[in-house]
């Protein structure tokens, strides 16, 4: 599957839910939606938040960064790279 591009970090931006819509005039439009990296980060965040109590001392920016590091690790595992 082709990618939309890369982020500053060099992470590939494979779309999570790509789809193509065909119109009555024969034209097609591609929709890419969120990147697979964003999807994996959201799932990591969802998993942690669903299994722990809210903690007001958590730094949200650091937590979001951790979620993206987990997403990057998942993408690396898919590619077979450490």
C-alpha positions in Angstrom: 0.0 0.0 0.0 1.4 3.4 -0.8 2.1 5.9 1.9 1.0 9.5 2.2 4.5 10.7 3.1 6.6 10.9 6.2 6.6 12.9 9.4 9.4 14.9 10.7 10.5 11.9 12.7 10.8 9.9 9.5 7.9 7.6 10.5 5.9 6.4 7.6 2.4 7.7 7.3 0.6 4.6 6.2 -3.2 5.3 6.3 -5.1 3.4 8.9 -8.4 3.2 7.0 -8.0 4.2 3.4 -10.9 4.1 1.0 -11.8 5.1 -2.5 -15.1 6.5 -3.5 -16.4 6.3 -7.0 -18.7 9.1 -8.2 -21.5 8.8 -10.7 -19.4 10.8 -13.2 -16.7 8.1 -13.1 -14.3 10.1 -11.1 -12.8 8.6 -7.9 -11.7 10.3 -4.7 -9.2 8.7 -2.2 -9.7 9.3 1.5 -6.8 8.4 3.8 -8.0 9.4 7.2 -5.7 9.1 10.1 -2.2 7.6 9.8 -1.6 4.1 11.2 0.9 5.7 13.6 -1.9 8.0 15.0 -4.2 5.0 15.2 -1.7 2.9 17.1 -0.9 5.8 19.5 -4.6 6.2 20.2 -5.0 2.5 20.9 -2.0 2.6 23.3 -3.6 5.6 25.1 -7.0 3.9 25.2 -5.5 0.7 26.7 -3.7 2.5 29.5 -6.6 4.8 30.3 -9.2 2.0 30.3 -7.2 0.0 32.9 -6.1 2.7 35.3 -7.6 5.2 37.6 -7.3 8.9 36.6 -4.2 10.5 37.9 -4.0 14.3 38.1 -0.2 14.2 38.5 0.4 12.7 35.0 2.0 15.0 32.5 -0.3 14.8 29.5 2.4 15.8 27.0 4.8 13.1 28.3 2.0 10.5 28.3 1.1 11.4 24.7 4.8 11.1 23.8 4.9 7.7 25.4 1.9 6.6 23.3 3.6 7.7 20.1 6.8 5.8 21.2 4.7 2.7 21.6 3.1 3.4 18.2 6.6 3.7 16.6 7.6 0.4 18.3 4.5 -1.3 16.8 5.3 0.1 13.3 8.9 -1.1 13.7 7.7 -4.6 14.7 5.5 -4.7 11.6 8.5 -3.9 9.4 10.6 -6.4 11.3 13.1 -3.8 12.5 14.2 -3.2 16.1 
